[in-house]
Amino acid sequence: MRVAIIGAGHAGGTAAFLLRHHGFEGKIALIGEEPLAPYQRPPLSKAYLQGAMTRDNLKLKPESFYQAQNIDFMPGQKAVRLHRGKRSIEMEDGSEIAYDALILATGCRPRRLHLPGADLPHVHMLRDYRDADRLRPALSGLVIIGGGYVGLEVAASAGGAIVLEREERPLARVASPELSRFFADYHRAKGVEIRTNMSVREIAPDGVVTADGKIPCTAVLVSVGAEPNLELAREAGLACADGVVVDHAARTSDSAIFAIGDVTWRPLGRRMVRLESVPNALEQAKQAVAAILGRPPPPPEVPWFWSDQFDLKLQIAGLTWDADRTLTRGSPDAGKFAIFHLQGNRVLAVEAVNSPAEFMAGKKLIELGSIVDPERLRDPAISMKEVTAS
């Protein structure tokens, strides 16, 4: 049996590891456009950008691992077309790679601004290690367009950037209002200037032009979200929405093709979603490998995310869609608290800042669908162990 994996990021690399870990003895081709072996991306906006982490530290496994595991790792090579009828992949150099099962792990790319000056040399994106290498010497005098997690992480790494956010608050689409206010205030206290309700009109060689005037700068980071790399899937006729449509086994509309990670449009509860996170990539890698090898499917996992900014560790579990109220445990003023999102007396999500016990217990409450006493949950004098036991 031959398994091909297109995309050698965290998702694709993990799928290759898991195949061998579970005893798969067939051929594995791991195809990656980047020259580097599979590596972690979250540190690119944090430790790696700050120079506190080397390129070798980023790697999930050393290069020798792939040879030792008989994984045909193909760096710096691009797949250009899928031939589903004969189950082969056409490569940019004209060669073809046959497969019995194919895993698409093509990830996302940064969303671009369609504005005058968006292609100027001092305008940066951040998706891979080469982007981080180019951005590192430009952190001084940086304007960041977009106040999402990556934008705020880079602002924390830069130590004095200007963040322009078009919404009324940073993290507007991914965090509760209380959490947004806390991070905005914390950043401002650390010297980051956050301007909201900003409409960017143009990027000039010496600044960013907004509806309110020009903001001088020497470098610009555009961080306004990401879009999935769907070209291969769409051209091959696979079902796509805001990602490649997959089922609970990460299987696409073609039974021989799976998709995992940031590129997927996956079922979660009663909804279809696209989740950009390492835990999601790992979960779907487990799903695809289990299906390919005929193993029992892994248990469903509670989605979770994290972000490190300054001395703050944010950990989020669950999703807030159906919540009808929130409660806060701990003190934002002390920089240690958790916001729980509930539907009735059932926890659906938790946003925890420097509160690992609340995060772990909240994640377990979500997984079990437990009913809690909101007043006991709110009271930090009652341990989370006692809350979960009640």
Protein Blocks (a to p, Z undefined) as FASTA:
>chain_A
ZZddehjafklmmmmmmmmmnopabdcddddfbfbdcddfklmmmmmmnopacfklmpmb
dfklmmmnopacdehiacfbdcfknopaddfkopacddfbdcddebpaddddddehklgm
klccdfbfmlmmmmmmmmgopacehjafklmmmmmmnopaacddfbfbehklmccfklmm
mmmmmmmmnopacdehiacfbdcfkbccdfkbccddfbdcddebjaddfklmmmnopacd
ebcdddfkopafblkbccehjlbccdehjbccddddfklmmmmmmmmmmmmnopacdddd
dddddddehjbccddedjfklpcbdcdedjfklopacddddehjacfbdcdehilklmmm
mmmmmmnopacdfklmmmmkbcfklmmmZZ
